[in-house]
Amino acid sequence: MAAILFNKRYILLSALSIIGVLVITFYSFNYWLALLLTLGVAFCIPFFISALKYPEFIVFLSILLNFTPLNRNTGFYFILLLAIIHFSKNILIGRPLFKIDKILTIWFSFMVMILITFVKWVNIYRGLRGSLSMIIIPMLLYILFNHGYISKKGTEKFLTTYFPLVYTYIIIQLLLTVIKGTAISGYSFQEFHTGFDLGWGKSVFVAALTMFLLMLTYQTRNYWHNRFIIKSLIYFNFIVSIVVIILIMARAPFVSLFATLMIYYLYNKLFRKTYKKINYLNLLYGILLIIPLYYVFNKFIYYLATRFIHMKTDPSFLVRVYMYYDGFIAYINNIIIGVGPEQHMFKDFLNYVADPNNILISYAVSFGSVGLLLIIALFLMPYITMARLYKVGDNKKIKYLGAMLIPVLTMAIFNSLFEVIITSFCYGTMFWTVYAIFYRLHDVKLDILS
């Protein structure tokens, strides 16, 4: 009898039964406050258990929620709750919360900058929101992945399962947008360019995100190539992504891609001293893919080319230049410590926006020259880490996962020089998760030849 009473399944079933009875009772008698409290408890119990046993799943859930119709801030609260639960557990059992390293030193310096700039804040809500997305959540993600809270196996799940699932979910949303006709219903190319509005992001953001996920899943293909379902989903996602990116005709993702490939080639040549041999079979596959794409979408490709040619008279380019100028003036006027996160509203001709479409200007205006140097240091650290690793390793025979993730990070950083990318809630969580994963798995050797 005692064994039955203390059986985990029996306890869980009893708890669910009691909660179910309470929900029905409170709903029947219109006890709304009691109903909300009961539902809150019902949510907290599985969340608390999952946070302790499967913290990587909570991070995955937070990323996924950012791409749902729910408020885009919801996913960030999941990460905050996850960190609070694990920090509290470590305090209770007497373990240290984290060890100070170079990356955490930079993040803590940003936290000091928040306190220093607080006296300049003109809007506390915007300041807290900016602090959350620009500093607090990235720092918590780094701690969770690199200081014993998420296991190595849990970290690898993001490359084998979680990121491909997020990618597939986004692709399904894109296909539904096309099927509904909200994107593919215009009579001009400009309507294709502006027709992909998914609630959490519009066309240009969607193009940048799909390019990022395409690069991420391709670079980590050695983790999923033996899993048939994941492999099939990702190749399908690749095809849809390429078509959507061409339809949207956004310039920044293409510029970011070419700049990334160039930098990665020079980086390999300088630090690894390797020259990648041409795989003629892959080259043939590429040509066979490009030829039909060109004939189907040649008008779109031509229109994209004209957008580059006539960039000086392009309204979106002029708006960006104007915001950059406005941001530069704000930075000069607060050159040392800045005005605080999201305190300066950048002038967009007729409107005022919180982000200047340039991540360096955003951090420079928010935290001055100190913040600008700190964010540049954070972006350069992965390159420095890999250069040191290859210096002591066998450059010709070893390929590390960190080297595969560097192009993904680089492309996101370049794209953020032209668009609201890393500073956004959706893309930002994805980027800083990959950044944290890099430091957890950068020295993992991949089973491929140079």
N, C-alpha and C positions, 0 to 999 in steps of 0.2 A: 504493500500500500504506500509506504513512504517513498519507494523508488518511483512509483507512478506520479506522486505529488510533486517530486522534484525533477521530473523529466522535463527537458527544455521545451519539447514540442507541446507538452501538456500546459506548461506555464504560458507559452506564447498563445496557444489556442484560447486559454482562459482569459488572458489579457485582452485579446481581440474581441472575444465575446462580450466582456464587460464594457469595453469601449463602444461596441456596436449598440448595446442596449441603452447606454447613456446618450449616444447620438440620437437614436430614435425617440427617446423620452423627451430630451430637451427640445428637439425639433417639434414634437407634437404639442408641447405646452408653450412654444414660442419663447423659451429661455435662451435668447440669442447669445448673451455673454457667456453663459455656461457651455453652450454649444461650441463657440469659438475656442474656449479654453480646452475643451475635450479634444477637439480636432488638432489643436496645437500640441497637446500631449501625444496624441496618436502619431503626429508627424515627427516629433522630437525623438521618440523611442527608436524607430528604425534608423533615423538619421544619426543618432548618437552611436548606435551599434555599428553602422556602416562606416562612420568616421574613424572609429577605433580599429576596425578589422580591415577595411578596404578604403583607406584615405584617397588612393588614386582614383577610385570611382567617383568620389565626391568632387574632385577637381574636374574629371571628365563631365560630370553632370553640370557643373558651373559653366564650363565652356559651351556645352550643348544648349543651356538655357539662354545664353546670349543670342542665339539664332532662332529663338521661338517668338511667338507674338507677345510673350510676357514682357514686362518692363526689363530693359536691358541691364539694369543694375542688379537684378535678382541673383545672377550668377556670382557677383562679387561678394554678396552676403554669405553665400555658401562657403567661400574660401575663408572669409573672416571667422565664421562659426567653426570651421574645421581647425583653423589655427588656435582658436581659443580653447577648444576641447583638448587638443594635444598639448598645448602649453600648460593647461591646468593639470593634466595627467602627470606631466614631467615635474611640476612643482610639488604635487602630492607625494610622488615617489622619490623626490630628492635628486632628480637628474637635471643636468644643465639644459637650458632651452636651446642653445646653439653655441658654436665656437666662432669667434671673430676671425674672418679671413678677409682677403682683399676686396671681394665683391661686397660683403656685408659692411665693410668700412665705408665704401662709397655710398651705400644706401643709408647708413646711419648719418653720414654727412648731409645727405638730402633731408633727413628728419630734422637735423639741427637747423637747416635752412628754412624749413616750415615754421619753426618756432621764432626764428629771427624775423621773418617777413610777416608774421601774424599781425603786427601793429599796423601794417599797411593794407590789410584786407579791407575791402569795401563791401564784400558780400560773403558772409560766412558759409552759406550753403554751397556756392560755387567753389569756395576754397576747400571745403571738405571733400566735395566731389572730385576736384582736381587732384588733391592729395591722395585720394583713394586710387585713382587710375594711374597716376604718374609715378607714385612712390610706394605706397603701402602694399597694394596687391602684388606688384612685381617682387618686392622684398619678401613677402610672405611665401610666394611661390618658390623663390630660391631657397628659403629656409626649409620648407616642407620637403623638397626634393633632395637637398644636399646635406641635411643635418639629422638623418636617421628617422624621419617621420614616414617617408614613402620608401619602400624597399626597391632594390634594383629590379626585381621581377615586376613589381608594380609600375616602375618607370618605363620598362620595356613594353608594357601593355599599350602605352600611348602610340608607339610606333607600329605595333602588330595589330591593334584592334581599334583603339579609341579615336585616333585621328582619321583613319579610313571611314569609320562610322559617321563622324561629324561631316567629313567630306561628302559622303553619300547623302546624308540628310540635306545638306545645302544644295546638292545637285538635284534632288527630288523637288525642292522648292523652285529651282530655276525651271525645271521641266513643267511644273504646274503653272508657272507664270506664262510660259510659252503657250501651253495648251489653252489657258483661259483667254489668250489673245491680248493680254495687257501689254506685252512687249512686242510681239510680232503682229502688229495691226496697223502700223503707220504707213504713210505714203512717201515718206522722206527718210533719208539715212539718219537725220537728227532724231527722229522719233524712235528709231532702234537704239540710238545712243543713250536716250534718256528713259527708255521704257521698262528697265528692270528695277523696280522699286519693291523690295521685299519687306518693308517695314523696319527691319534692323539695318538696312543699308541700301543705297541707291546704286545706279549703274556703275559708276567709276569705282566705288567701294567694292562692289561685287566682282568686278574685273580684277582688282588688286588681290582680293581674298582668294579667288579661284586660282590665280597665278601662284600665290603663295602655297596653297594646298597641293597644287600640281607638282611644284618643285619639291615640297616636303616629302610627299609620298613617293615620288620618283627617286629621290636621293636615299631614302631608307628602304628601298625595294628588297634589299638582302634580308630584311626581317620578315617580309611577307610573301616572298616568291613561291614558297611551298604550300601556301594555304590557298586552295582553289577558289573558294568563295570570295575571300578578300581580294585576291588577285583579279578575279573577274570584275568585281565592283570597281576597283581602282582603274582598270583599263577603260571601263565604260565611262567613269568620271573624267578621265583624261580627254576622251573624244568630245564629250559635252562641254567641258571647260574650254577647249580650243575653239569650238564653234561660238560659244557665248562671248569669249574674249574678242573674237573677230567682229561679232555683231556690235558689241558695245563700242569698239574703236577708241578706247581710252589710251592716251599717249604714255602716261606715267608708267604703267606696268611694263610696256615694251622697252622703254628707256631703262627702267630698273633691271630688267632681264639682261639686256645687252651689256650694261655696265657691270653687272654681277659676273657674267661669264668672262669678261675681260679681266676684272680684278682677280678672279679665282685662278685664271690661267697664269697671270703674272705672279701671283702668290705661290703657286706650285713650282713655277720655274725658279723663283728666288729662294724659297726655303726647302723645297723637296728636291730641287734640281732634277726633276723628271720631265720627260716629254711624252705626252700621251700619244700612243700609236693610233692611227686611223683604223677604225673598224669598218671595213668596206661594206659588210653586210648591213650594219646599222645605217650606214650612209645611204644604201640603196632603199632600205625601208623608209627612211626620211624623205627621199625624193618621191617615192611612190605615194607617200601620204600628202606631200606638199602640192603635187601637181593637181589632183582633184580638188583639194581645198582652194587652190588659186582660181581654178576655172569656175567654181561655184560661188566664191566670195570675192572675185576680182574687183567688183565695183566697191565693195566695202574697203578692201585694201587700198584701192585708189583714193577713196575718200579719206582714209586715215593718213595717207601720204600728203594729201592736200592740207590737212590740219597742221602738219609739221611745216609745210612750205609757207602757209599764210598765218603762221603763229603770231606775228607781230600785230595782226589785226583781229586775232581771235579773242572774243570777250572773256572766256575763262582764263586765258593766259594773262590778260590785262588785269583782271581782278586779283589774281595771285600776286602779280608784281606790285599792285597797289597795297595789298595786305603785307607783303614783305617789307615795303617801305615804311608802312605804319608801324610794323613790329620793330624795325631797326631803330626808328625814332624813340619808341618806348624803351628799348634796350639801352640806348645811349643815355637816356634820362635816368635810368636806374641800373647803371652798368655794373655795380658791385654785387648787390644781393637780390635785385629784382623786386617785383611787386607782390609776389605770392602766386600760387597756382590758380589759374583762371580768373585773375582779378582784372586783367586788362582785356577789354573787348576790342578786337581788331576790326577796323572799318573796311567794309566790303561795298564801297561806293554808296549804296543806299541803306545797307543793313550793318549791324554789328554782330560779329561771331566770336565764339570763345577760342577758336583754334585758327592759326594763320596758314594752315596747310603746309607747315614745315616744322618738323619736330625740333630742330636745333633752335629756331627762332622761338618756338613755344617754351622750351626750357630756359632759353636765355632771358626772355622777358619775365618769366616766372621766378627765376632764381639767379639772374644776373650772370656775370662772367664765371662765378664759382660754379653755378649749376651747369653752365655750358661746358666747362672743362670736365665736370663729373660725368655728364651723359656721354661725352665723347670718349672718356676713359672706359666707361662700361661697354660701349660699342667696339672698342679696340681690344679689350681683354681677351675675347675668344681667339683672335688672330695671334696675340702674343702667347697664349697658352699652347696653341698648336705648333707655333714656331719652336718653342722650347721643347715640346715633345718630340718633334721630328729631328731636332738637333742631336738628341741622344739615342734616337731609334734608327732603324734601317729604312732609309727613305725609299729605296727601290722596291722592297718586297712587302712593306707593311702599309696597310690602309686603315686609318682609324675612323670611327663613326663621327668623331668631332669634325674631321675634314669634310664629311658629307653634309653636316648641318651648317657649316659656315656659309655656303652659298645661300641657304634658306634665310639665315639671319641677315646676310648682306642685302639680299633683294628687298626684304622688308624695310631695312633702314633706308635704302635708296628711294624706295617708293614713298617713304614718310617724309622725304624732302620736298615732295610735290603734292601730297594728299594727306587727309586726316586718317592715318593708318594706326600706328603704334599707340597714339594718344587716344584712340577710340576704345570703347568698352569691349566690343566684339573681337576685333583684330588684336587689341592689346593683350587680352588674356591669352590668346593663342601664341603670340610672339614671346611673351615672357615665360610661358610654359616651356616652349622650345628652348629658350635661353637657359632655363634652369636644368632641363634635360641634358643640354650640351655639357654642362659642368659635371653632371652625374655620370655620363657615359662617354665623355670625350676620348678616353683612352681605351675604349673597347675596340678590339681588332676585328675587322670585317674580313670575311672569307672571299676576297676578290683580289685579283692581281692589278698592279698599277698599269 
